Amino acid sequence: MDLDLGQVRAFVVTAEELHFGRAAARLGISQQGLSKRVARLEAALGVRLLERDARGVGLTGAGERFLEPARRVLVLGERAVAAVRETERPLRIDVWGHLYAPMRTLAQAVDAAPGLEVEPVPGRDLPSVAAALLRGESDAGFGRVHALPDGADAGLTHRLVRLEPVDALLSVNHPLAGRDALSPAELRGSVLRYPAAVDRLDFLTRFATRFGITGRVGSTNLGLEHFVDQVAADPSCFSLVPADSPLPDRPGVRTVPLTDPTPLYAWSLLWRIDRNVEQDGQLDCLLRAFTAEAARSRWLEYDPARDWLPDADEAALQPRTDEATLQP
């Protein structure tokens, strides 16, 4: 049978929203028009894809099986249109981890790839970026990648592109603020302040567990300036920031390098497994730019006798079978 992409899109958006009104608004059509498209698709397939009752909208078993292939069909349809028009839209990259200034690294790689057009879009966090990638709404993601619960990252792959040393961020009134350098173990008596909810920041949690830091407190993410002010006001706490990340000009805080070992923050590029990198000129170009910049700026240097990485990040450094295809 021939699939009508308009009907497929109507189903996918409704499946994501689980609400006909919100789905219709997102598509810019009437709710009645949306219902007709979904009904025609169900009639053509000969199965019910959505359940509609007083409790709302839900997926049937057939709908759950159809959803992911349907998303892929829409992505391929967009690429087919772009190919026949001989135009290429900018590579959409969802970026997260904004308090750690990921745009610095992304910009450095993009600047090394003349002609590459990207559209950086702020992402809330890794789970939301992963969901957008799987829905085909983004081409790639950039930030720190870690395993998501319940297989929410199934269908995605990533490439580690930079390891960045982190410093301790301290109030000037912290007992250790006068030191020229600190080892992570010396921070055990301090409270690790998270710039967001504790359960959302995997790297800080792994750091605290590894170095025996039991005091942990979350914050509301109201931006870097607000967070720095919180650290300045509490001499019992500390946090971690990239060593060369620009901080707001705020009195009352200082950064101290961490050594023995030096913790490294891992930045990765994330994309869908079913996206053929070799045939995707933009994504391939960006990966090559990252590879070249990593070699020039020594972004991937790691010595386990000197540095510390969470286990999953260390494993991501291992050579890959397709490494040769990414050499500049």
Secondary structure, 3 states (H helix, E strand, C coil): CCCCHHHHHHHHHHHHHCCHHHHHHHHCCCHHHHHHHHHHHHHHHCCCCEEEECCEEEECHHHHHHHHHHHHHHHHHHHHHHHHCCCCCCEEEEECCHHHCHHHHHHHHHHCCCCCCEEEEECCCHHHHHHHHHCCCCCEEEECCCCCHHHCCCCEEEEEEEEEEEEEEEECCCCCCCCCCECHHHHCCCEEECCCCHHHCHHHHHHHHHCCCCCEECCCCCCHHHHHHHHHHCCCEEEEEECCCCCCCCCCEEEEEECCCEEEEEEEEEEECCCCHHHCHHHHHHHHHHHHHHHHHCCCCCCCCCEECCHHHHHHCCCCCCHHHHCC
